[in-house]
Amino acid sequence: MRIVKSVAAMQRQAMRWKTSRIPIGLVPTMGALHNGHVSLMRLARQRVGKRGKVVVSVYVNPTQFGARDDLSRYPRNLRRDIAMCREAGVDALFVPPDRQMYPGRDLDNYSAYVVEEVLSRPMEGASRPTHFRGVTTVVAKLFNIVQPDIAVFGAKDFQQAAVIRRMVTDLNSPVKVVVGAIHREPDGLAMSSRNQYLSSEERKQATALWEAIQKARQIVRTSKTGISASRLKHVLGKFIHRQPSAKVDYVEFFEPMTLQPVSKVVRGAHMALAVFIGKTRLIDNSRL
């Protein structure tokens, strides 16, 4: 596995592969890798085949963190990330420093952003107003650098995948976006790098997100005509707040293709939620 730190070197390698008609699969990550990430690497390998090349990027992107977010304390363990990528059969690991991804003296002098203006507004966009501007910008940069034929993202970040798909479509980018399934711990908690922040007691309470999804599924399944979205939000809010460290940021129900909110929740609607467990903000989602 080759470890690449400069944009120019990654672009040169990508162009050599493209000239030889070798398919490239990209898995963008912020590191602190876990088995959910490994599943995305394996999916990328499946899509590009043995002859293809799988590139994993590890970059904690500062432009997608808000003033109140956890950039400085975001978990980093590059040595472990390298070992996991090697074991997963990754061909190249791209680990650029900030000065490579955002040329100039500092981010205050950086001014070229890619912005999706519709799907990025609700849910995560409402809670973290500059978040998706950073996500779409860094993903567009990675596409320009790695030149992938496919890019693999995780379904845990459902809205992010939808935003990136829209960006790819609207900008005529020749990249196929592939979304891998959520990987969960045995108790249902969605795998996330931020799970490392949780104390042992908070870790127990964090299952409230998955339990709320299951409760919503049960309610929708037993309702013949559906249930009011506002009523279901109230029920789930009370359910989640039984955990002493839990604080709901949002619970939303929406049409999965457009992300438009629904007033009545029926089978086939999608649910997403963000919950603080102590100081750690966790997200999850599911089709109902």
C-alpha positions as CSV (number, residue, x, y, z in Angstrom):
1,M,0.0,0.0,0.0
2,R,1.3,3.4,-1.0
3,I,1.0,6.3,1.4
4,V,0.6,9.6,-0.4
5,K,0.8,13.0,1.3
6,S,0.9,15.6,-1.5
7,V,-1.9,16.5,-3.9
8,A,0.4,16.6,-6.8
9,A,1.7,13.1,-6.1
10,M,-1.8,11.7,-5.8
11,Q,-2.9,13.4,-9.0
12,R,0.1,12.0,-10.9
13,Q,-0.7,8.4,-9.6
14,A,-4.4,8.8,-10.5
15,M,-3.5,9.9,-14.0
16,R,-1.2,7.0,-14.5
17,W,-4.1,4.7,-13.5
18,K,-6.5,6.5,-15.7
19,T,-4.1,6.3,-18.7
20,S,-3.9,2.5,-18.2
21,R,-7.7,2.4,-18.0
22,I,-7.6,1.0,-14.4
23,P,-10.8,1.8,-12.4
24,I,-10.4,3.8,-9.3
25,G,-12.6,3.5,-6.2
26,L,-12.4,6.2,-3.5
27,V,-13.5,5.9,0.2
28,P,-13.3,9.4,1.8
29,T,-12.9,9.3,5.6
30,M,-11.8,11.4,8.5
31,G,-9.8,8.6,10.0
32,A,-10.3,7.0,13.4
33,L,-11.3,4.0,11.3
34,H,-13.6,1.2,12.5
35,N,-15.2,-1.9,10.9
36,G,-17.9,0.3,9.3
37,H,-15.1,2.0,7.3
38,V,-13.6,-1.4,6.4
39,S,-16.9,-2.5,5.0
40,L,-16.9,0.5,2.7
41,M,-13.3,-0.4,1.5
42,R,-14.5,-3.9,0.7
43,L,-17.5,-2.5,-1.2
44,A,-15.1,-0.3,-3.2
45,R,-12.9,-3.4,-4.0
46,Q,-16.0,-5.3,-5.1
47,R,-17.0,-2.5,-7.4
48,V,-13.6,-1.9,-9.0
49,G,-12.5,-5.5,-9.1
50,K,-9.1,-7.1,-8.5
51,R,-7.5,-5.0,-11.3
52,G,-8.9,-1.8,-10.0
53,K,-7.4,0.5,-7.3
54,V,-8.9,1.4,-4.0
55,V,-7.9,4.7,-2.5
56,V,-8.8,5.7,1.1
57,S,-8.4,9.3,2.1
58,V,-7.9,10.2,5.8
59,Y,-8.4,13.9,6.3
60,V,-10.0,15.7,9.2
61,N,-11.6,18.5,7.1
62,P,-11.6,21.8,9.1
63,T,-14.2,23.5,6.9
64,Q,-17.0,21.2,7.9
65,F,-16.6,21.9,11.6
66,G,-18.5,24.8,13.1
67,A,-17.3,27.1,15.9
68,R,-18.9,24.8,18.5
69,D,-17.8,21.6,17.0
70,D,-15.1,19.2,18.1
71,L,-12.3,19.7,15.5
72,S,-9.5,19.9,18.1
73,R,-10.6,16.8,19.9
74,Y,-11.7,14.7,16.9
75,P,-10.1,11.3,17.4
76,R,-6.9,10.7,15.4
77,N,-4.9,7.5,15.2
78,L,-3.1,7.3,11.9
79,R,-0.9,4.4,12.8
80,R,-4.0,2.2,13.4
81,D,-5.7,3.6,10.3
82,I,-2.7,2.6,8.2
83,A,-2.7,-0.9,9.6
84,M,-6.5,-1.3,9.0
85,C,-6.2,-0.1,5.4
86,R,-3.3,-2.5,4.7
87,E,-5.2,-5.4,6.1
88,A,-8.2,-4.4,4.0
89,G,-6.1,-4.5,0.8
90,V,-6.2,-0.8,0.1
91,D,-3.9,0.3,-2.7
92,A,-3.2,3.9,-1.7
93,L,-3.8,5.9,1.4
94,F,-4.1,9.7,0.8
95,V,-3.3,11.7,4.0
96,P,-2.8,15.3,3.0
97,P,-2.0,18.1,5.5
98,D,-4.2,21.2,5.6
99,R,-1.8,23.3,3.5
100,Q,-2.2,20.8,0.7
101,M,-5.9,20.8,0.7
102,Y,-6.4,24.5,1.4
103,P,-3.5,26.4,-0.2
104,G,-2.5,29.7,1.3
105,R,-1.4,31.0,4.6
106,D,-4.6,30.0,6.5
107,L,-8.3,29.2,6.0
108,D,-9.3,32.8,6.4
109,N,-7.7,33.4,3.0
110,Y,-9.6,30.5,1.3
111,S,-12.6,31.6,-0.7
112,A,-13.6,29.0,-3.3
113,Y,-16.4,26.7,-2.0
114,V,-18.9,24.3,-3.5
115,V,-22.4,24.8,-2.1
116,E,-25.5,22.6,-2.5
117,E,-28.5,24.8,-1.6
118,V,-31.5,22.6,-1.2
119,L,-30.9,19.2,0.3
120,S,-28.3,20.6,2.7
121,R,-30.8,23.0,4.4
122,P,-32.8,20.7,6.8
123,M,-31.6,18.5,9.7
124,E,-27.8,18.6,9.8
125,G,-27.8,21.8,7.8
126,A,-30.1,23.5,10.2
127,S,-28.1,22.4,13.3
128,R,-24.7,23.0,11.7
129,P,-25.2,25.8,9.1
130,T,-21.7,25.7,7.5
131,H,-21.2,21.9,7.7
132,F,-22.3,20.8,4.3
133,R,-20.4,23.7,2.5
134,G,-17.3,22.1,4.0
135,V,-18.3,18.6,3.0
136,T,-19.2,19.3,-0.6
137,T,-16.0,21.4,-1.0
138,V,-13.7,18.8,0.3
139,V,-15.4,15.9,-1.6
140,A,-15.2,17.9,-4.8
141,K,-11.5,18.5,-4.1
142,L,-11.0,14.8,-3.5
143,F,-12.8,13.9,-6.8
144,N,-10.4,16.3,-8.6
145,I,-7.4,14.9,-6.9
146,V,-8.1,11.1,-7.0
147,Q,-10.2,11.1,-10.2
148,P,-12.3,8.1,-9.0
149,D,-14.8,6.2,-11.1
150,I,-16.8,5.4,-8.0
151,A,-16.9,6.9,-4.5
152,V,-18.2,5.0,-1.5
153,F,-20.0,6.6,1.4
154,G,-21.7,5.2,4.5
155,A,-25.5,5.2,4.9
156,K,-25.2,6.5,8.5
157,D,-24.7,9.9,7.0
158,F,-27.8,9.6,4.9
159,Q,-28.3,13.3,4.3
160,Q,-24.6,13.7,3.4
161,A,-24.9,11.0,0.7
162,A,-28.0,12.7,-0.7
163,V,-26.2,16.0,-0.9
164,I,-23.2,14.5,-2.6
165,R,-25.3,12.7,-5.1
166,R,-27.0,16.0,-6.0
167,M,-23.7,17.7,-6.3
168,V,-22.4,15.0,-8.7
169,T,-25.6,15.2,-10.8
170,D,-25.7,19.0,-10.9
171,L,-22.0,19.5,-11.7
172,N,-21.9,16.6,-14.3
173,S,-19.2,14.9,-12.3
174,P,-18.2,11.5,-13.9
175,V,-18.3,9.7,-10.5
176,K,-20.8,7.1,-9.4
177,V,-21.8,7.5,-5.8
178,V,-22.2,4.2,-3.9
179,V,-23.7,4.0,-0.4
180,G,-22.8,1.2,1.9
181,A,-25.1,-0.1,4.7
182,I,-24.8,1.1,8.3
183,H,-22.7,-1.2,10.4
184,R,-23.8,-1.5,14.0
185,E,-22.5,-2.8,17.3
186,P,-24.2,-5.9,18.8
187,D,-26.5,-3.6,20.8
188,G,-27.6,-1.6,17.7
189,L,-25.5,1.5,18.2
190,A,-24.3,2.7,14.8
191,M,-20.5,2.5,14.4
192,S,-19.0,6.0,14.6
193,S,-15.6,7.4,15.3
194,R,-17.3,9.7,17.8
195,N,-18.3,6.7,19.9
196,Q,-14.8,6.9,21.4
197,Y,-15.9,10.0,23.3
198,L,-18.5,8.2,25.3
199,S,-17.9,7.2,28.9
200,S,-19.0,3.7,29.9
201,E,-22.2,5.0,31.3
202,E,-22.9,7.2,28.3
203,R,-22.1,4.3,26.0
204,K,-25.0,2.4,27.6
205,Q,-27.3,5.3,27.1
206,A,-26.3,5.8,23.5
207,T,-28.4,2.9,22.4
208,A,-31.4,5.2,22.9
209,L,-31.0,6.3,19.2
210,W,-31.4,2.7,17.9
211,E,-34.1,2.0,20.4
212,A,-36.0,5.1,19.2
213,I,-35.8,3.9,15.6
214,Q,-37.2,0.5,16.6
215,K,-40.0,2.2,18.5
216,A,-40.9,4.3,15.5
217,R,-40.9,1.2,13.3
218,Q,-43.2,-0.5,15.7
219,I,-45.6,2.4,15.9
220,V,-45.7,2.9,12.1
221,R,-46.1,-0.9,11.5
222,T,-49.1,-1.1,13.8
223,S,-50.8,2.1,12.4
224,K,-53.1,1.4,9.5
225,T,-53.4,5.0,8.3
226,G,-50.1,6.4,9.6
227,I,-49.3,8.7,12.5
228,S,-48.8,12.5,12.7
229,A,-45.2,13.4,12.4
230,S,-45.5,16.0,15.3
231,R,-47.1,13.4,17.5
232,L,-44.4,10.8,16.8
233,K,-41.7,13.3,17.4
234,H,-43.2,14.0,20.8
235,V,-43.4,10.3,21.7
236,L,-39.9,9.6,20.7
237,G,-38.5,12.7,22.4
238,K,-40.0,11.6,25.7
239,F,-38.7,8.1,25.1
240,I,-35.1,9.3,24.4
241,H,-35.1,11.7,27.3
242,R,-35.6,8.9,29.8
243,Q,-31.8,8.6,29.5
244,P,-30.3,11.1,31.9
245,S,-27.5,12.2,29.6
246,A,-29.6,12.4,26.4
247,K,-30.7,15.6,24.8
248,V,-32.5,15.5,21.4
249,D,-31.2,17.9,18.7
250,Y,-33.7,16.8,16.1
251,V,-36.0,13.9,15.1
252,E,-37.2,14.2,11.5
253,F,-39.4,12.2,9.1
254,F,-39.1,12.8,5.4
255,E,-39.3,11.5,1.8
256,P,-36.0,9.7,1.2
257,M,-35.4,10.9,-2.3
258,T,-36.1,14.6,-1.8
259,L,-35.6,14.9,2.0
260,Q,-38.9,16.8,2.1
261,P,-40.6,16.5,5.5
262,V,-43.8,14.5,5.8
263,S,-46.7,15.6,8.0
264,K,-47.9,12.0,8.3
265,V,-45.5,9.1,8.9
266,V,-46.3,5.9,7.0
267,R,-44.3,2.9,5.9
268,G,-41.6,3.9,3.5
269,A,-40.9,7.2,5.1
270,H,-37.3,7.8,6.3
271,M,-36.4,8.8,9.9
272,A,-33.2,10.6,11.0
273,L,-32.2,11.8,14.4
274,A,-29.4,13.6,16.2
275,V,-29.0,13.2,19.9
276,F,-26.4,14.6,22.4
277,I,-25.3,11.9,24.8
278,G,-23.5,14.1,27.3
279,K,-21.3,16.3,25.1
280,T,-21.1,13.8,22.2
281,R,-23.5,14.4,19.3
282,L,-24.5,11.1,17.6
283,I,-26.7,10.6,14.5
284,D,-28.6,7.7,13.0
285,N,-31.3,7.0,10.5
286,S,-33.5,4.3,9.0
287,R,-36.3,3.6,6.6
288,L,-39.5,2.9,8.5
